[in-house]
Amino acid sequence: MNEEIGKLAGSIWHALAANGEMTLAKLKKEVGAEAPVFDWAIGWLAREDKIVLTREKRTTRACLKGWQGQTANAA
């Protein structure tokens, strides 16, 4: 199970690196993941201080640490 979570965490990291900030719903769809493994992988990345999670009304957005405000087209 840990290997599956780790692989998904890597996929999430790469999706955020390629696309910039995304909602958790869009990110989940992008990587083709299902709960609860997606939730555990997000938790892993958050615990390792690799991502930033931001609440906006009824949604949560994720981006890589240090990439806040940047988009995939920036830089």
MDTraj code that builds the backbone (N, CA, C; nanometers):
import mdtraj as md
import numpy as np

residues = "MET ASN GLU GLU ILE GLY LYS LEU ALA GLY SER ILE TRP HIS ALA LEU ALA ALA ASN GLY GLU MET THR LEU ALA LYS LEU LYS LYS GLU VAL GLY ALA GLU ALA PRO VAL PHE ASP TRP ALA ILE GLY TRP LEU ALA ARG GLU ASP LYS ILE VAL LEU THR ARG GLU LYS ARG THR THR ARG ALA CYS LEU LYS GLY TRP GLN GLY GLN THR ALA ASN ALA ALA".split()
xyz = np.array([
    [0.0822, -0.1200, 0.0000],
    [0.0000, 0.0000, 0.0000],
    [0.0866, 0.1264, 0.0000],
    [0.1954, 0.1263, 0.0785],
    [0.2835, 0.2429, 0.0826],
    [0.3422, 0.2744, -0.0533],
    [0.3737, 0.1700, -0.1296],
    [0.4296, 0.1918, -0.2637],
    [0.3264, 0.2581, -0.3543],
    [0.2008, 0.2148, -0.3452],
    [0.0932, 0.2732, -0.4259],
    [0.0735, 0.4214, -0.3903],
    [0.0759, 0.4509, -0.2621],
    [0.0604, 0.5894, -0.2168],
    [0.1787, 0.6735, -0.2655],
    [0.2990, 0.6197, -0.2545],
    [0.4187, 0.6916, -0.2990],
    [0.4174, 0.7193, -0.4486],
    [0.3752, 0.6221, -0.5282],
    [0.3669, 0.6420, -0.6739],
    [0.2648, 0.7496, -0.7078],
    [0.1508, 0.7459, -0.6403],
    [0.0480, 0.8465, -0.6649],
    [0.0960, 0.9841, -0.6210],
    [0.1669, 0.9919, -0.5099],
    [0.2221, 1.1201, -0.4650],
    [0.3166, 1.1759, -0.5715],
    [0.3962, 1.0904, -0.6331],
    [0.4842, 1.1337, -0.7416],
    [0.4052, 1.1833, -0.8611],
    [0.2983, 1.1141, -0.8961],
    [0.2129, 1.1571, -1.0074],
    [0.1477, 1.2924, -0.9786],
    [0.1045, 1.3107, -0.8555],
    [0.0450, 1.4381, -0.8155],
    [0.1487, 1.5494, -0.8263],
    [0.2685, 1.5243, -0.7760],
    [0.3756, 1.6250, -0.7816],
    [0.4041, 1.6646, -0.9260],
    [0.4156, 1.5652, -1.0149],
    [0.4436, 1.5937, -1.1563],
    [0.3290, 1.6693, -1.2225],
    [0.2047, 1.6368, -1.1878],
    [0.0890, 1.7081, -1.2435],
    [0.0897, 1.8541, -1.1995],
    [0.1218, 1.8787, -1.0730],
    [0.1285, 2.0164, -1.0246],
    [0.2461, 2.0914, -1.0872],
    [0.3567, 2.0242, -1.1092],
    [0.4725, 2.0880, -1.1727],
    [0.4397, 2.1265, -1.3172],
    [0.3636, 2.0434, -1.3861],
    [0.3297, 2.0679, -1.5260],
    [0.2168, 2.1699, -1.5426],
    [0.1202, 2.1682, -1.4503],
    [-0.0007, 2.2488, -1.4678],
    [-0.0142, 2.3661, -1.3728],
    [0.0688, 2.3732, -1.2722],
    [0.0546, 2.4794, -1.1729],
    [-0.0565, 2.4477, -1.0751],
    [-0.1048, 2.5490, -1.0062],
    [-0.2077, 2.5324, -0.9034],
    [-0.3355, 2.4731, -0.9630],
    [-0.3938, 2.3784, -0.8893],
    [-0.5166, 2.3121, -0.9349],
    [-0.6067, 2.2867, -0.8150],
    [-0.7374, 2.2747, -0.8413],
    [-0.8277, 2.2311, -0.7353],
    [-0.8019, 2.0833, -0.7113],
    [-0.8354, 2.0372, -0.5916],
    [-0.8155, 1.8951, -0.5618],
    [-0.9008, 1.8078, -0.6537],
    [-1.0217, 1.8528, -0.6876],
    [-1.1076, 1.7749, -0.7766],
    [-1.0450, 1.7604, -0.9149],
    [-0.9922, 1.8703, -0.9683],
    [-0.9274, 1.8657, -1.0999],
    [-0.8004, 1.7819, -1.0952],
    [-0.7247, 1.7966, -0.9885],
    [-0.6010, 1.7206, -0.9715],
    [-0.6293, 1.5710, -0.9631],
    [-0.7324, 1.5353, -0.8884],
    [-0.7713, 1.3952, -0.8739],
    [-0.8072, 1.3354, -1.0097],
    [-0.8795, 1.4127, -1.0909],
    [-0.9167, 1.3694, -1.2256],
    [-0.7934, 1.3601, -1.3162],
    [-0.7043, 1.4569, -1.3045],
    [-0.5825, 1.4629, -1.3867],
    [-0.4951, 1.3387, -1.3677],
    [-0.4818, 1.2943, -1.2438],
    [-0.3951, 1.1792, -1.2169],
    [-0.4713, 1.0470, -1.2193],
    [-0.6031, 1.0537, -1.2372],
    [-0.6845, 0.9327, -1.2459],
    [-0.6860, 0.8518, -1.1174],
    [-0.6964, 0.9218, -1.0066],
    [-0.6899, 0.8560, -0.8754],
    [-0.8281, 0.8415, -0.8137],
    [-0.8352, 0.7548, -0.7149],
    [-0.9582, 0.7355, -0.6396],
    [-0.9282, 0.7494, -0.4909],
    [-1.0338, 0.7884, -0.4175],
    [-1.0214, 0.7941, -0.2718],
    [-1.0189, 0.6508, -0.2205],
    [-0.9565, 0.6221, -0.1134],
    [-0.8868, 0.7122, -0.0216],
    [-0.7384, 0.7294, -0.0553],
    [-0.6886, 0.6570, -0.1550],
    [-0.5450, 0.6633, -0.1868],
    [-0.5043, 0.8054, -0.2262],
    [-0.5884, 0.8748, -0.3019],
    [-0.5593, 1.0133, -0.3391],
    [-0.5438, 1.0989, -0.2143],
    [-0.6363, 1.0840, -0.1208],
    [-0.6319, 1.1625, 0.0029],
    [-0.5049, 1.1335, 0.0820],
    [-0.4665, 1.0076, 0.0887],
    [-0.3444, 0.9714, 0.1611],
    [-0.2204, 1.0299, 0.0930],
    [-0.2181, 1.0281, -0.0400],
    [-0.1030, 1.0824, -0.1138],
    [-0.0934, 1.2338, -0.0946],
    [-0.2080, 1.3037, -0.0980],
    [-0.2084, 1.4482, -0.0718],
    [-0.1579, 1.4745, 0.0701],
    [-0.2052, 1.3958, 0.1643],
    [-0.1606, 1.4098, 0.3030],
    [-0.0110, 1.3881, 0.3176],
    [0.0411, 1.2903, 0.2464],
    [0.1842, 1.2612, 0.2492],
    [0.2625, 1.3831, 0.1998],
    [0.2219, 1.4375, 0.0841],
    [0.2912, 1.5533, 0.0276],
    [0.2810, 1.6745, 0.1206],
    [0.1649, 1.6934, 0.1819],
    [0.1476, 1.8054, 0.2747],
    [0.2362, 1.7865, 0.3978],
    [0.2401, 1.6644, 0.4505],
    [0.3216, 1.6360, 0.5700],
    [0.4699, 1.6543, 0.5419],
    [0.5116, 1.6207, 0.4206],
    [0.6519, 1.6366, 0.3810],
    [0.6838, 1.7798, 0.3382],
    [0.5846, 1.8695, 0.3483],
    [0.6003, 2.0116, 0.3171],
    [0.6365, 2.0347, 0.1697],
    [0.5776, 1.9529, 0.0814],
    [0.6032, 1.9637, -0.0624],
    [0.4955, 2.0443, -0.1337],
    [0.3751, 2.0533, -0.0727],
    [0.2650, 2.1258, -0.1349],
    [0.2024, 2.2226, -0.0355],
    [0.1285, 2.3189, -0.0910],
    [0.0518, 2.4138, -0.0115],
    [-0.0941, 2.3923, -0.0483],
    [-0.1789, 2.3777, 0.0526],
    [-0.3225, 2.3630, 0.0319],
    [-0.3909, 2.4908, 0.0781],
    [-0.4796, 2.5441, -0.0061],
    [-0.5489, 2.6688, 0.0230],
    [-0.6986, 2.6496, 0.0076],
    [-0.7754, 2.6843, 0.1117],
    [-0.9219, 2.6745, 0.1053],
    [-0.9782, 2.7978, 0.0372],
    [-1.0725, 2.7768, -0.0543],
    [-1.1451, 2.8859, -0.1197],
    [-1.2920, 2.8480, -0.1217],
    [-1.3697, 2.9082, -0.0362],
    [-1.5129, 2.8780, -0.0227],
    [-1.5336, 2.7284, -0.0064],
    [-1.5876, 2.6607, -0.1081],
    [-1.6157, 2.5173, -0.0956],
    [-1.5152, 2.4297, -0.1682],
    [-1.4024, 2.4845, -0.2052],
    [-1.3014, 2.4062, -0.2763],
    [-1.1656, 2.4227, -0.2095],
    [-1.0759, 2.3325, -0.2398],
    [-0.9386, 2.3411, -0.1903],
    [-0.8458, 2.3339, -0.3106],
    [-0.7481, 2.4226, -0.3129],
    [-0.6511, 2.4273, -0.4224],
    [-0.5156, 2.3804, -0.3702],
    [-0.4395, 2.3180, -0.4581],
    [-0.3060, 2.2690, -0.4224],
    [-0.2044, 2.3246, -0.5209],
    [-0.0873, 2.3551, -0.4703],
    [0.0250, 2.3923, -0.5563],
    [0.1530, 2.3456, -0.4877],
    [0.2581, 2.3356, -0.5660],
    [0.3865, 2.2958, -0.5101],
    [0.4386, 2.4069, -0.4200],
    [0.5069, 2.3705, -0.3157],
    [0.5642, 2.4659, -0.2209],
    [0.6555, 2.5621, -0.2962],
    [0.6362, 2.6915, -0.2764],
    [0.7183, 2.7923, -0.3424],
    [0.6654, 2.8330, -0.4790],
    [0.5551, 2.7718, -0.5246],
    [0.4999, 2.8024, -0.6563],
    [0.3716, 2.8825, -0.6466],
    [0.3355, 2.9317, -0.5275],
    [0.2116, 3.0058, -0.5097],
    [0.2077, 3.1229, -0.6070],
    [0.0935, 3.1385, -0.6731],
    [0.0760, 3.2495, -0.7641],
    [0.1348, 3.2294, -0.9014],
    [0.2100, 3.1232, -0.9213],
    [0.2673, 3.0953, -1.0516],
    [0.1727, 3.0069, -1.1309],
    [0.1751, 3.0224, -1.2610],
    [0.0956, 2.9382, -1.3482],
    [0.1878, 2.8545, -1.4333],
    [0.1324, 2.7604, -1.5047],
    [0.2132, 2.6727, -1.5896],
    [0.2797, 2.7526, -1.7012],
    [0.2190, 2.8657, -1.7413],
    [0.2741, 2.9453, -1.8516],
    [0.3732, 3.0510, -1.8064],
    [0.3824, 3.0730, -1.6759],
    [0.4747, 3.1747, -1.6244],
    [0.6188, 3.1252, -1.6279],
    [0.7110, 3.2194, -1.6267],
    [0.8561, 3.1934, -1.6237],
    [0.9033, 3.1691, -1.7567],
])
top = md.Topology()
chain = top.add_chain()
for i, resn in enumerate(residues, 1):
    res = top.add_residue(resn, chain, resSeq=i)
    for name in ("N", "CA", "C"):
        top.add_atom(name, md.element.get_by_symbol(name[0]), res)
traj = md.Trajectory(xyz[None], top)
